[in-house]
Amino acid sequence: MKTKNYERRQFINHLLGGTFTLAVTPNLLAQNLTYLNDEIDWYDVKDFDVEGKGWKNTKKFFDRLPAKAEGFVRDQVWGLSRDSAGMSIRFISDSPNIYVRYELSRESLSMTHMAATGHSGVDLYAQDGMGIDRWVAVVRPGKQKMDTTIAKDLAPGSRRYTLYLPLRNGIESLEIGVVKGEAFEALPPRSERPIVFYGTSIMHGACASRPGMAFPSILGRRLRRPIINLGFAGNGRMEIEVGSLLAELDPCVFVIDCLPNMNESTVSQRTIPLVKKIRETHDKTPILLVEDRSFTSTRFFPARKKRHQKNRIALKKAFNELERLGVKNIFYLDGDNLLGQDGEAATDGSHPSDLGMTRYADAYEPVLRRILKQY
């Protein structure tokens, strides 16, 4: 079976007068005229910086935890930290076309319940005339190494772009391209203190259809704040080792949303030690504790409802005890409305669809706005 790259080479050979004969379809012509006609200036992201990294001293450039975390946190957490969830690149350009070429860490591009566009795609937003970030385009990854036009024939004008990186895959290399001679200015990460999110696969981004639709990223746009996404699928468990790493960061808010990966016992055992670990270095930084969402099918499964209830009682008890101990600036978010009440906001009952991610953001936003206004 001949690949697209093979067809492209033979197509170019044909145009240059080679001996190979190939039937040129309109679709193939459209694919290859971009490569033939456009001269591109490429910019390696590793030459500037990305937003959403909590540490500089990472083993690989796009890792989410520092190199020292290997062997310190559990292997599963370390492996998941190699995903680029929450990271973004901000730049200004007036190019009519935007290109990307990147190599993913793993061949697997999707999951049975999560599209390749969210799992392994890169997602482009642009600022409109009102200063609001609007979606532009997303890469549909079909292979581990992508080299493609992400947006073509853009409206004239210089604008600020944000490129969100894959949620459930890692990045080995990434370049952004513009039409040769057109302006390109890489923007540094914003100086405002970020919101740090620690949680589960839902935090990690499952199952958003695009990287920009993970709810921490939605909240970053709404609140106009940088975010750091430390969601670890299946492994957000309030572990003290992760707490030690969290305590090294300097956010405006810590969000702890781990209950979907925990049970009554672990919630009771770990909530207070985790908060105390953070308070060793952050005596005033607000900490938001979040209940687990209800499975959208909970009404049909009594055991699930019972688990939710036990988890929430344990978290509320820990929260009340922290307040009794005099711990200040801790806040609480109920889980009842994280996915809404109609049962329509999850892919599998647990992981939010884009509708569910929007509802998560809707539930979080007023609480975070109050915290940010107060502190």
Beta strands, then each sheet from edge to edge (+ up, - down):
strand 1: 40-44
strand 2: 88-93
strand 3: 98-104
strand 4: 123-127
strand 5: 133-138
strand 6: 145-151
strand 7: 159-164
strand 8: 171-179
strand 9: 184-187
strand 10: 195-199
strand 11: 227-231
strand 12: 253-257
strand 13: 287-290
strand 14: 330-333
sheet 1: 1+ 8- 3+ 6-
sheet 2: 5+ 4- 7+ 2- 9+
sheet 3: 11+ 10+ 12+ 13+ 14+
end
